[in-house]
């Protein structure tokens, strides 16, 4: 599985943003897992390769979910928020990614 080659430019675009929330922090502390917002067509293997390349860590597992956008009203018009694909990336024991810049 690890012999698969990916386009480096594609890997740089797969991870859209880290998800930093209260729930994400709880999951990170409990399961050594980091949450990312990823492209809609990103595969688990692409996500794993992107995280390993960008953050220089070893990934144990990747789980993804597709979250449908909420329907919202703007006065009389009805709109919808964008759909989001989230990746739960579990790191191997001893590996860590730190997004929060702790205040001194």
C-alpha positions as CSV (number, residue, x, y, z in Angstrom):
1,X,0.0,0.0,0.0
2,X,2.8,2.4,0.8
3,X,4.3,1.9,-2.6
4,X,1.6,4.1,-4.2
5,X,3.0,7.4,-5.6
6,X,1.0,10.6,-5.5
7,X,1.4,13.9,-7.2
8,X,3.1,16.2,-4.8
9,X,1.1,19.2,-6.0
10,X,-2.1,17.3,-5.3
11,X,-1.0,16.3,-1.8
12,X,-0.4,19.9,-1.0
13,X,-4.1,20.6,-1.8
14,X,-5.7,17.6,-0.2
15,X,-5.7,19.1,3.4
16,X,-7.8,22.2,3.3
17,X,-7.6,23.2,7.0
18,X,-7.2,21.7,10.5
19,X,-10.4,21.5,12.6
20,X,-9.7,23.1,15.9
21,X,-12.7,22.8,18.2
22,X,-13.7,21.6,21.6
23,X,-14.7,18.2,20.2
24,X,-11.5,17.9,18.1
25,X,-9.4,18.7,21.2
26,X,-11.2,16.0,23.2
27,X,-10.7,13.4,20.4
28,X,-7.1,14.4,20.1
29,X,-6.4,13.9,23.8
30,X,-8.3,10.6,24.0
31,X,-7.3,8.8,20.8
32,X,-4.2,10.7,19.5
33,X,-6.3,11.8,16.6
34,X,-6.2,15.0,14.5
35,X,-9.1,16.4,12.5
36,X,-8.8,18.0,9.1
37,X,-11.2,19.5,6.6
38,X,-10.2,17.8,3.2
39,X,-11.2,18.0,-0.4
40,X,-14.5,16.3,-1.4
41,X,-12.7,13.8,-3.6
42,X,-9.8,13.0,-1.4
43,X,-9.1,9.4,-0.6
44,X,-7.9,7.9,2.6
45,X,-4.5,7.0,1.0
46,X,-4.1,10.6,-0.3
47,X,-4.9,12.0,3.2
48,X,-2.5,9.7,4.9
49,X,0.3,10.5,2.4
50,X,-0.4,14.3,2.7
51,X,-0.3,14.3,6.6
52,X,2.9,12.2,6.6
53,X,4.6,14.4,4.1
54,X,3.5,17.8,5.5
55,X,3.9,17.1,9.2
56,X,6.6,14.4,9.2
57,X,4.7,12.0,11.4
58,X,3.6,8.4,11.0
59,X,-0.2,7.8,10.5
60,X,-1.8,4.7,11.9
61,X,-5.4,5.1,10.6
62,X,-7.6,7.5,8.6
63,X,-11.4,7.7,8.9
64,X,-13.5,10.1,6.8
65,X,-17.0,11.4,7.0
66,X,-19.1,13.6,4.7
67,X,-21.1,16.2,6.6
68,X,-24.0,17.7,4.7
69,X,-24.3,21.5,4.7
70,X,-27.1,23.0,6.8
71,X,-30.0,24.7,5.0
72,X,-30.1,28.4,6.0
73,X,-32.4,31.2,5.4
74,X,-31.4,34.7,4.4
75,X,-34.6,36.7,4.6
76,X,-36.9,35.2,2.0
77,X,-34.2,33.2,0.2
78,X,-33.2,29.8,1.3
79,X,-29.5,28.8,0.9
80,X,-27.3,26.0,1.9
81,X,-23.9,25.9,3.5
82,X,-21.2,23.9,1.7
83,X,-20.9,20.2,2.3
84,X,-17.7,19.3,4.3
85,X,-15.5,16.2,4.2
86,X,-13.7,15.6,7.4
87,X,-10.8,13.3,8.1
88,X,-10.0,11.8,11.5
89,X,-6.3,11.0,11.3
90,X,-5.0,8.7,14.0
91,X,-1.3,9.0,14.6
92,X,1.0,6.2,15.8
93,X,2.0,6.1,19.4
94,X,4.5,8.8,20.3
95,X,3.6,11.0,17.3
96,X,2.2,14.5,17.7
97,X,1.0,17.5,15.7
98,X,0.5,20.8,17.6
99,X,-1.6,23.5,15.9
100,X,-2.2,25.7,19.0
101,X,0.4,28.3,19.6
102,X,0.4,28.4,23.4
103,X,0.5,31.8,24.9
104,X,3.5,32.5,27.1
